[in-house]
Amino acid sequence: MSVMLMRLDVFLKQSRLIKRRTVAKAMCDKGRVTLNDRPAKAGDTVQVGDTIAIQFGDRRVAVRVLKVETVIGKQGADALYERVNDLDDGLD
C-alpha cells in the first residue's frame, strides 16, 4: 500500500481551506501556516494524520488531514480533513 503525499499549498487549495494556491504560498511565506506544530513551507508534503494550523487574522483554524486526493470536487473537499479547533486569539 502506497502512502499518498501532496504539497501543502496544493492540499490547502484542494481542501478549500484557502481559495488559491498563490494565497496559500503567501501565507506560508508569512509564517501563518504550521504543519505538525512547525512553521510550514508551501512545498512541504502533507500526508494522512498531519495537523495543519492556519492563522486568519485573529482567528486560528486547526485541522487534521483525513485523506489526500488529487482530484476532488467541491462537495468532497470537507471530507479531506476534520477540524481540531477554531481558536480566537482574544484580539477584540
Jmol script that loads the backbone (N, CA, C; Angstrom):
load data "model"
ATOM      1  N   MET A   1       0.851  -1.188   0.000  1.00  0.00           N
ATOM      2  CA  MET A   1       0.000   0.000   0.000  1.00  0.00           C
ATOM      3  C   MET A   1       0.887   1.238   0.000  1.00  0.00           C
ATOM      4  N   SER A   2       0.670   2.112  -0.935  1.00  0.00           N
ATOM      5  CA  SER A   2       1.497   3.318  -1.013  1.00  0.00           C
ATOM      6  C   SER A   2       0.851   4.462  -0.234  1.00  0.00           C
ATOM      7  N   VAL A   3       1.704   5.307   0.302  1.00  0.00           N
ATOM      8  CA  VAL A   3       1.241   6.468   1.055  1.00  0.00           C
ATOM      9  C   VAL A   3       1.121   7.633   0.088  1.00  0.00           C
ATOM     10  N   MET A   4      -0.034   8.265   0.064  1.00  0.00           N
ATOM     11  CA  MET A   4      -0.262   9.399  -0.824  1.00  0.00           C
ATOM     12  C   MET A   4       0.298  10.661  -0.180  1.00  0.00           C
ATOM     13  N   LEU A   5       1.104  11.386  -0.930  1.00  0.00           N
ATOM     14  CA  LEU A   5       1.684  12.640  -0.465  1.00  0.00           C
ATOM     15  C   LEU A   5       1.243  13.770  -1.384  1.00  0.00           C
ATOM     16  N   MET A   6       1.171  14.971  -0.835  1.00  0.00           N
ATOM     17  CA  MET A   6       0.784  16.140  -1.620  1.00  0.00           C
ATOM     18  C   MET A   6       1.467  17.359  -1.031  1.00  0.00           C
ATOM     19  N   ARG A   7       1.801  18.314  -1.892  1.00  0.00           N
ATOM     20  CA  ARG A   7       2.350  19.582  -1.413  1.00  0.00           C
ATOM     21  C   ARG A   7       1.315  20.280  -0.540  1.00  0.00           C
ATOM     22  N   LEU A   8       1.804  20.983   0.474  1.00  0.00           N
ATOM     23  CA  LEU A   8       0.918  21.689   1.400  1.00  0.00           C
ATOM     24  C   LEU A   8       0.050  22.715   0.681  1.00  0.00           C
ATOM     25  N   ASP A   9       0.644  23.537  -0.194  1.00  0.00           N
ATOM     26  CA  ASP A   9      -0.149  24.563  -0.876  1.00  0.00           C
ATOM     27  C   ASP A   9      -1.234  23.954  -1.758  1.00  0.00           C
ATOM     28  N   VAL A  10      -0.941  22.812  -2.361  1.00  0.00           N
ATOM     29  CA  VAL A  10      -1.936  22.131  -3.187  1.00  0.00           C
ATOM     30  C   VAL A  10      -3.058  21.576  -2.302  1.00  0.00           C
ATOM     31  N   PHE A  11      -2.703  20.988  -1.164  1.00  0.00           N
ATOM     32  CA  PHE A  11      -3.721  20.461  -0.249  1.00  0.00           C
ATOM     33  C   PHE A  11      -4.642  21.568   0.252  1.00  0.00           C
ATOM     34  N   LEU A  12      -4.061  22.704   0.623  1.00  0.00           N
ATOM     35  CA  LEU A  12      -4.878  23.818   1.119  1.00  0.00           C
ATOM     36  C   LEU A  12      -5.864  24.282   0.058  1.00  0.00           C
ATOM     37  N   LYS A  13      -5.452  24.285  -1.194  1.00  0.00           N
ATOM     38  CA  LYS A  13      -6.335  24.659  -2.305  1.00  0.00           C
ATOM     39  C   LYS A  13      -7.390  23.582  -2.536  1.00  0.00           C
ATOM     40  N   GLN A  14      -6.960  22.306  -2.630  1.00  0.00           N
ATOM     41  CA  GLN A  14      -7.894  21.206  -2.897  1.00  0.00           C
ATOM     42  C   GLN A  14      -8.964  21.092  -1.814  1.00  0.00           C
ATOM     43  N   SER A  15      -8.565  21.321  -0.566  1.00  0.00           N
ATOM     44  CA  SER A  15      -9.492  21.179   0.557  1.00  0.00           C
ATOM     45  C   SER A  15     -10.385  22.402   0.730  1.00  0.00           C
ATOM     46  N   ARG A  16     -10.099  23.450  -0.028  1.00  0.00           N
ATOM     47  CA  ARG A  16     -10.841  24.711   0.036  1.00  0.00           C
ATOM     48  C   ARG A  16     -10.631  25.450   1.355  1.00  0.00           C
ATOM     49  N   LEU A  17      -9.587  25.093   2.105  1.00  0.00           N
ATOM     50  CA  LEU A  17      -9.256  25.857   3.312  1.00  0.00           C
ATOM     51  C   LEU A  17      -8.750  27.238   2.922  1.00  0.00           C
ATOM     52  N   ILE A  18      -8.025  27.305   1.801  1.00  0.00           N
ATOM     53  CA  ILE A  18      -7.582  28.568   1.208  1.00  0.00           C
ATOM     54  C   ILE A  18      -7.956  28.495  -0.263  1.00  0.00           C
ATOM     55  N   LYS A  19      -8.528  29.564  -0.793  1.00  0.00           N
ATOM     56  CA  LYS A  19      -9.134  29.514  -2.127  1.00  0.00           C
ATOM     57  C   LYS A  19      -8.151  29.405  -3.289  1.00  0.00           C
ATOM     58  N   ARG A  20      -6.961  29.981  -3.140  1.00  0.00           N
ATOM     59  CA  ARG A  20      -5.993  29.949  -4.242  1.00  0.00           C
ATOM     60  C   ARG A  20      -4.637  29.465  -3.750  1.00  0.00           C
ATOM     61  N   ARG A  21      -3.953  28.743  -4.614  1.00  0.00           N
ATOM     62  CA  ARG A  21      -2.635  28.208  -4.267  1.00  0.00           C
ATOM     63  C   ARG A  21      -1.629  29.327  -4.018  1.00  0.00           C
ATOM     64  N   THR A  22      -1.718  30.409  -4.763  1.00  0.00           N
ATOM     65  CA  THR A  22      -0.792  31.534  -4.562  1.00  0.00           C
ATOM     66  C   THR A  22      -0.996  32.175  -3.195  1.00  0.00           C
ATOM     67  N   VAL A  23      -2.241  32.227  -2.736  1.00  0.00           N
ATOM     68  CA  VAL A  23      -2.530  32.763  -1.403  1.00  0.00           C
ATOM     69  C   VAL A  23      -1.982  31.811  -0.341  1.00  0.00           C
ATOM     70  N   ALA A  24      -2.125  30.513  -0.565  1.00  0.00           N
ATOM     71  CA  ALA A  24      -1.582  29.521   0.373  1.00  0.00           C
ATOM     72  C   ALA A  24      -0.072  29.680   0.487  1.00  0.00           C
ATOM     73  N   LYS A  25       0.609  29.872  -0.634  1.00  0.00           N
ATOM     74  CA  LYS A  25       2.064  30.059  -0.615  1.00  0.00           C
ATOM     75  C   LYS A  25       2.431  31.331   0.136  1.00  0.00           C
ATOM     76  N   ALA A  26       1.711  32.412  -0.126  1.00  0.00           N
ATOM     77  CA  ALA A  26       1.991  33.682   0.553  1.00  0.00           C
ATOM     78  C   ALA A  26       1.790  33.552   2.063  1.00  0.00           C
ATOM     79  N   MET A  27       0.750  32.848   2.480  1.00  0.00           N
ATOM     80  CA  MET A  27       0.509  32.669   3.913  1.00  0.00           C
ATOM     81  C   MET A  27       1.612  31.826   4.558  1.00  0.00           C
ATOM     82  N   CYS A  28       2.097  30.827   3.844  1.00  0.00           N
ATOM     83  CA  CYS A  28       3.228  30.033   4.349  1.00  0.00           C
ATOM     84  C   CYS A  28       4.468  30.914   4.471  1.00  0.00           C
ATOM     85  N   ASP A  29       4.722  31.733   3.452  1.00  0.00           N
ATOM     86  CA  ASP A  29       5.890  32.623   3.462  1.00  0.00           C
ATOM     87  C   ASP A  29       5.843  33.607   4.624  1.00  0.00           C
ATOM     88  N   LYS A  30       4.640  34.018   5.020  1.00  0.00           N
ATOM     89  CA  LYS A  30       4.479  34.972   6.126  1.00  0.00           C
ATOM     90  C   LYS A  30       4.462  34.285   7.493  1.00  0.00           C
ATOM     91  N   GLY A  31       4.578  32.958   7.515  1.00  0.00           N
ATOM     92  CA  GLY A  31       4.599  32.234   8.779  1.00  0.00           C
ATOM     93  C   GLY A  31       3.232  32.017   9.399  1.00  0.00           C
ATOM     94  N   ARG A  32       2.180  32.098   8.597  1.00  0.00           N
ATOM     95  CA  ARG A  32       0.815  31.950   9.126  1.00  0.00           C
ATOM     96  C   ARG A  32       0.291  30.517   9.073  1.00  0.00           C
ATOM     97  N   VAL A  33       1.119  29.597   8.562  1.00  0.00           N
ATOM     98  CA  VAL A  33       0.703  28.200   8.456  1.00  0.00           C
ATOM     99  C   VAL A  33       1.733  27.323   9.163  1.00  0.00           C
ATOM    100  N   THR A  34       1.239  26.385   9.973  1.00  0.00           N
ATOM    101  CA  THR A  34       2.129  25.406  10.595  1.00  0.00           C
ATOM    102  C   THR A  34       1.687  24.005  10.199  1.00  0.00           C
ATOM    103  N   LEU A  35       2.655  23.123  10.104  1.00  0.00           N
ATOM    104  CA  LEU A  35       2.410  21.720   9.798  1.00  0.00           C
ATOM    105  C   LEU A  35       3.007  20.911  10.938  1.00  0.00           C
ATOM    106  N   ASN A  36       2.162  20.223  11.672  1.00  0.00           N
ATOM    107  CA  ASN A  36       2.598  19.452  12.847  1.00  0.00           C
ATOM    108  C   ASN A  36       3.391  20.323  13.822  1.00  0.00           C
ATOM    109  N   ASP A  37       2.856  21.511  14.096  1.00  0.00           N
ATOM    110  CA  ASP A  37       3.416  22.467  15.067  1.00  0.00           C
ATOM    111  C   ASP A  37       4.764  23.057  14.670  1.00  0.00           C
ATOM    112  N   ARG A  38       5.105  23.004  13.393  1.00  0.00           N
ATOM    113  CA  ARG A  38       6.331  23.632  12.885  1.00  0.00           C
ATOM    114  C   ARG A  38       5.960  24.605  11.773  1.00  0.00           C
ATOM    115  N   PRO A  39       6.692  25.715  11.663  1.00  0.00           N
ATOM    116  CA  PRO A  39       6.424  26.628  10.548  1.00  0.00           C
ATOM    117  C   PRO A  39       6.515  25.869   9.221  1.00  0.00           C
ATOM    118  N   ALA A  40       5.548  26.094   8.358  1.00  0.00           N
ATOM    119  CA  ALA A  40       5.454  25.318   7.122  1.00  0.00           C
ATOM    120  C   ALA A  40       5.886  26.118   5.907  1.00  0.00           C
ATOM    121  N   LYS A  41       6.424  25.397   4.933  1.00  0.00           N
ATOM    122  CA  LYS A  41       6.727  25.959   3.620  1.00  0.00           C
ATOM    123  C   LYS A  41       5.690  25.405   2.651  1.00  0.00           C
ATOM    124  N   ALA A  42       5.426  26.141   1.597  1.00  0.00           N
ATOM    125  CA  ALA A  42       4.416  25.730   0.624  1.00  0.00           C
ATOM    126  C   ALA A  42       4.724  24.363   0.021  1.00  0.00           C
ATOM    127  N   GLY A  43       5.992  24.027  -0.124  1.00  0.00           N
ATOM    128  CA  GLY A  43       6.400  22.773  -0.741  1.00  0.00           C
ATOM    129  C   GLY A  43       6.499  21.596   0.207  1.00  0.00           C
ATOM    130  N   ASP A  44       6.216  21.805   1.492  1.00  0.00           N
ATOM    131  CA  ASP A  44       6.237  20.687   2.441  1.00  0.00           C
ATOM    132  C   ASP A  44       5.185  19.660   2.036  1.00  0.00           C
ATOM    133  N   THR A  45       5.449  18.394   2.332  1.00  0.00           N
ATOM    134  CA  THR A  45       4.495  17.352   1.965  1.00  0.00           C
ATOM    135  C   THR A  45       3.523  17.079   3.108  1.00  0.00           C
ATOM    136  N   VAL A  46       2.285  16.821   2.712  1.00  0.00           N
ATOM    137  CA  VAL A  46       1.196  16.536   3.646  1.00  0.00           C
ATOM    138  C   VAL A  46       0.800  15.079   3.455  1.00  0.00           C
ATOM    139  N   GLN A  47       0.543  14.397   4.568  1.00  0.00           N
ATOM    140  CA  GLN A  47       0.027  13.035   4.494  1.00  0.00           C
ATOM    141  C   GLN A  47      -1.051  12.838   5.556  1.00  0.00           C
ATOM    142  N   VAL A  48      -1.765  11.743   5.459  1.00  0.00           N
ATOM    143  CA  VAL A  48      -2.856  11.458   6.392  1.00  0.00           C
ATOM    144  C   VAL A  48      -2.324  11.464   7.822  1.00  0.00           C
ATOM    145  N   GLY A  49      -3.059  12.134   8.709  1.00  0.00           N
ATOM    146  CA  GLY A  49      -2.684  12.217  10.112  1.00  0.00           C
ATOM    147  C   GLY A  49      -1.976  13.503  10.487  1.00  0.00           C
ATOM    148  N   ASP A  50      -1.493  14.261   9.503  1.00  0.00           N
ATOM    149  CA  ASP A  50      -0.824  15.535   9.783  1.00  0.00           C
ATOM    150  C   ASP A  50      -1.822  16.549  10.328  1.00  0.00           C
ATOM    151  N   THR A  51      -1.313  17.493  11.126  1.00  0.00           N
ATOM    152  CA  THR A  51      -2.123  18.589  11.645  1.00  0.00           C
ATOM    153  C   THR A  51      -1.645  19.888  11.018  1.00  0.00           C
ATOM    154  N   ILE A  52      -2.578  20.640  10.450  1.00  0.00           N
ATOM    155  CA  ILE A  52      -2.283  21.922   9.813  1.00  0.00           C
ATOM    156  C   ILE A  52      -3.018  23.003  10.591  1.00  0.00           C
ATOM    157  N   ALA A  53      -2.309  24.076  10.941  1.00  0.00           N
ATOM    158  CA  ALA A  53      -2.941  25.221  11.604  1.00  0.00           C
ATOM    159  C   ALA A  53      -2.722  26.453  10.736  1.00  0.00           C
ATOM    160  N   ILE A  54      -3.771  27.237  10.560  1.00  0.00           N
ATOM    161  CA  ILE A  54      -3.725  28.432   9.720  1.00  0.00           C
ATOM    162  C   ILE A  54      -4.202  29.619  10.542  1.00  0.00           C
ATOM    163  N   GLN A  55      -3.438  30.701  10.504  1.00  0.00           N
ATOM    164  CA  GLN A  55      -3.798  31.929  11.211  1.00  0.00           C
ATOM    165  C   GLN A  55      -4.476  32.871  10.224  1.00  0.00           C
ATOM    166  N   PHE A  56      -5.782  33.091  10.403  1.00  0.00           N
ATOM    167  CA  PHE A  56      -6.557  34.028   9.593  1.00  0.00           C
ATOM    168  C   PHE A  56      -6.808  35.261  10.445  1.00  0.00           C
ATOM    169  N   GLY A  57      -5.962  36.252  10.377  1.00  0.00           N
ATOM    170  CA  GLY A  57      -6.128  37.442  11.206  1.00  0.00           C
ATOM    171  C   GLY A  57      -6.065  37.076  12.668  1.00  0.00           C
ATOM    172  N   ASP A  58      -7.176  37.295  13.393  1.00  0.00           N
ATOM    173  CA  ASP A  58      -7.189  36.960  14.817  1.00  0.00           C
ATOM    174  C   ASP A  58      -7.809  35.585  15.092  1.00  0.00           C
ATOM    175  N   ARG A  59      -8.094  34.833  14.048  1.00  0.00           N
ATOM    176  CA  ARG A  59      -8.684  33.501  14.196  1.00  0.00           C
ATOM    177  C   ARG A  59      -7.713  32.424  13.714  1.00  0.00           C
ATOM    178  N   ARG A  60      -7.584  31.375  14.506  1.00  0.00           N
ATOM    179  CA  ARG A  60      -6.704  30.261  14.155  1.00  0.00           C
ATOM    180  C   ARG A  60      -7.565  29.033  13.898  1.00  0.00           C
ATOM    181  N   VAL A  61      -7.342  28.386  12.758  1.00  0.00           N
ATOM    182  CA  VAL A  61      -8.070  27.178  12.397  1.00  0.00           C
ATOM    183  C   VAL A  61      -7.070  26.030  12.333  1.00  0.00           C
ATOM    184  N   ALA A  62      -7.369  24.949  13.039  1.00  0.00           N
ATOM    185  CA  ALA A  62      -6.509  23.769  13.011  1.00  0.00           C
ATOM    186  C   ALA A  62      -7.313  22.578  12.506  1.00  0.00           C
ATOM    187  N   VAL A  63      -6.711  21.805  11.597  1.00  0.00           N
ATOM    188  CA  VAL A  63      -7.374  20.639  11.018  1.00  0.00           C
ATOM    189  C   VAL A  63      -6.421  19.445  11.018  1.00  0.00           C
ATOM    190  N   ARG A  64      -7.009  18.262  11.021  1.00  0.00           N
ATOM    191  CA  ARG A  64      -6.249  17.022  10.888  1.00  0.00           C
ATOM    192  C   ARG A  64      -6.574  16.435   9.517  1.00  0.00           C
ATOM    193  N   VAL A  65      -5.550  16.043   8.784  1.00  0.00           N
ATOM    194  CA  VAL A  65      -5.719  15.502   7.436  1.00  0.00           C
ATOM    195  C   VAL A  65      -6.274  14.080   7.526  1.00  0.00           C
ATOM    196  N   LEU A  66      -7.408  13.843   6.859  1.00  0.00           N
ATOM    197  CA  LEU A  66      -8.035  12.521   6.830  1.00  0.00           C
ATOM    198  C   LEU A  66      -7.747  11.778   5.533  1.00  0.00           C
ATOM    199  N   LYS A  67      -7.700  12.514   4.419  1.00  0.00           N
ATOM    200  CA  LYS A  67      -7.452  11.922   3.102  1.00  0.00           C
ATOM    201  C   LYS A  67      -6.600  12.879   2.291  1.00  0.00           C
ATOM    202  N   VAL A  68      -5.823  12.311   1.392  1.00  0.00           N
ATOM    203  CA  VAL A  68      -5.056  13.111   0.440  1.00  0.00           C
ATOM    204  C   VAL A  68      -5.435  12.596  -0.941  1.00  0.00           C
ATOM    205  N   GLU A  69      -6.163  13.401  -1.693  1.00  0.00           N
ATOM    206  CA  GLU A  69      -6.607  13.019  -3.032  1.00  0.00           C
ATOM    207  C   GLU A  69      -6.312  14.148  -3.998  1.00  0.00           C
ATOM    208  N   THR A  70      -5.896  13.779  -5.209  1.00  0.00           N
ATOM    209  CA  THR A  70      -5.518  14.800  -6.179  1.00  0.00           C
ATOM    210  C   THR A  70      -6.709  15.412  -6.897  1.00  0.00           C
ATOM    211  N   VAL A  71      -7.744  14.633  -7.152  1.00  0.00           N
ATOM    212  CA  VAL A  71      -8.914  15.156  -7.849  1.00  0.00           C
ATOM    213  C   VAL A  71     -10.112  15.039  -6.915  1.00  0.00           C
ATOM    214  N   ILE A  72     -10.677  16.181  -6.574  1.00  0.00           N
ATOM    215  CA  ILE A  72     -11.808  16.201  -5.637  1.00  0.00           C
ATOM    216  C   ILE A  72     -12.732  17.354  -6.022  1.00  0.00           C
ATOM    217  N   GLY A  73     -14.015  17.146  -5.909  1.00  0.00           N
ATOM    218  CA  GLY A  73     -14.971  18.208  -6.200  1.00  0.00           C
ATOM    219  C   GLY A  73     -15.245  19.050  -4.972  1.00  0.00           C
ATOM    220  N   LYS A  74     -15.998  20.111  -5.174  1.00  0.00           N
ATOM    221  CA  LYS A  74     -16.338  20.999  -4.056  1.00  0.00           C
ATOM    222  C   LYS A  74     -17.065  20.258  -2.940  1.00  0.00           C
ATOM    223  N   GLN A  75     -17.962  19.357  -3.306  1.00  0.00           N
ATOM    224  CA  GLN A  75     -18.740  18.641  -2.297  1.00  0.00           C
ATOM    225  C   GLN A  75     -17.867  17.730  -1.444  1.00  0.00           C
ATOM    226  N   GLY A  76     -16.797  17.202  -2.000  1.00  0.00           N
ATOM    227  CA  GLY A  76     -15.945  16.280  -1.263  1.00  0.00           C
ATOM    228  C   GLY A  76     -14.785  16.928  -0.547  1.00  0.00           C
ATOM    229  N   ALA A  77     -14.623  18.234  -0.697  1.00  0.00           N
ATOM    230  CA  ALA A  77     -13.455  18.918  -0.128  1.00  0.00           C
ATOM    231  C   ALA A  77     -13.401  18.821   1.386  1.00  0.00           C
ATOM    232  N   ASP A  78     -14.539  18.940   2.051  1.00  0.00           N
ATOM    233  CA  ASP A  78     -14.523  18.909   3.516  1.00  0.00           C
ATOM    234  C   ASP A  78     -14.290  17.503   4.072  1.00  0.00           C
ATOM    235  N   ALA A  79     -14.334  16.480   3.221  1.00  0.00           N
ATOM    236  CA  ALA A  79     -14.038  15.115   3.664  1.00  0.00           C
ATOM    237  C   ALA A  79     -12.530  14.865   3.757  1.00  0.00           C
ATOM    238  N   LEU A  80     -11.729  15.814   3.281  1.00  0.00           N
ATOM    239  CA  LEU A  80     -10.274  15.653   3.322  1.00  0.00           C
ATOM    240  C   LEU A  80      -9.699  15.927   4.705  1.00  0.00           C
ATOM    241  N   TYR A  81     -10.466  16.594   5.567  1.00  0.00           N
ATOM    242  CA  TYR A  81      -9.940  16.979   6.882  1.00  0.00           C
ATOM    243  C   TYR A  81     -11.057  17.012   7.921  1.00  0.00           C
ATOM    244  N   GLU A  82     -10.641  17.035   9.186  1.00  0.00           N
ATOM    245  CA  GLU A  82     -11.576  17.292  10.281  1.00  0.00           C
ATOM    246  C   GLU A  82     -11.016  18.445  11.092  1.00  0.00           C
ATOM    247  N   ARG A  83     -11.896  19.300  11.561  1.00  0.00           N
ATOM    248  CA  ARG A  83     -11.448  20.437  12.374  1.00  0.00           C
ATOM    249  C   ARG A  83     -11.030  19.957  13.745  1.00  0.00           C
ATOM    250  N   VAL A  84      -9.866  20.427  14.174  1.00  0.00           N
ATOM    251  CA  VAL A  84      -9.382  20.113  15.507  1.00  0.00           C
ATOM    252  C   VAL A  84      -9.876  21.185  16.450  1.00  0.00           C
ATOM    253  N   ASN A  85      -9.778  22.444  16.017  1.00  0.00           N
ATOM    254  CA  ASN A  85     -10.291  23.561  16.820  1.00  0.00           C
ATOM    255  C   ASN A  85     -10.308  24.843  16.003  1.00  0.00           C
ATOM    256  N   ASP A  86     -11.091  25.780  16.442  1.00  0.00           N
ATOM    257  CA  ASP A  86     -11.080  27.155  15.945  1.00  0.00           C
ATOM    258  C   ASP A  86     -10.838  28.009  17.173  1.00  0.00           C
ATOM    259  N   LEU A  87      -9.729  28.680  17.215  1.00  0.00           N
ATOM    260  CA  LEU A  87      -9.394  29.461  18.401  1.00  0.00           C
ATOM    261  C   LEU A  87      -9.372  30.937  18.082  1.00  0.00           C
ATOM    262  N   ASP A  88      -9.863  31.709  18.991  1.00  0.00           N
ATOM    263  CA  ASP A  88      -9.793  33.157  18.926  1.00  0.00           C
ATOM    264  C   ASP A  88      -8.585  33.574  19.746  1.00  0.00           C
ATOM    265  N   ASP A  89      -7.728  34.407  19.222  1.00  0.00           N
ATOM    266  CA  ASP A  89      -6.545  34.839  19.960  1.00  0.00           C
ATOM    267  C   ASP A  89      -6.862  35.929  20.972  1.00  0.00           C
ATOM    268  N   GLY A  90      -8.128  36.273  21.129  1.00  0.00           N
ATOM    269  CA  GLY A  90      -8.516  37.266  22.122  1.00  0.00           C
ATOM    270  C   GLY A  90      -8.246  38.690  21.689  1.00  0.00           C
ATOM    271  N   LEU A  91      -8.150  38.926  20.400  1.00  0.00           N
ATOM    272  CA  LEU A  91      -7.912  40.280  19.889  1.00  0.00           C
ATOM    273  C   LEU A  91      -9.252  40.928  19.594  1.00  0.00           C
ATOM    274  N   ASP A  92      -9.877  41.477  20.568  1.00  0.00           N
ATOM    275  CA  ASP A  92     -11.197  42.111  20.384  1.00  0.00           C
ATOM    276  C   ASP A  92     -11.077  43.574  20.102  1.00  0.00           C
TER     277      ASP A  92
END
end "model"
wireframe off; spacefill off
backbone 0.3
color backbone group
